[in-house]
């Protein structure tokens, strides 16, 4: 398990860690938005992504 604080960092960590599932905060910051990050994860890694958020 690992934590990334931006969408870009998440993509790098996924490549290194090879996880089975991604839990992602819908308010994740970075130069790419959450929709772009999710689409990239599905395209590059074919992994399920669960988006979470709080009020």
Secondary structure, DSSP 8 states (H G I E B T S, - for coil): ----SSHHHHHHHHHHH--SEEEEETT--SSS-HHHHHHHHHHHH--EEEEE---
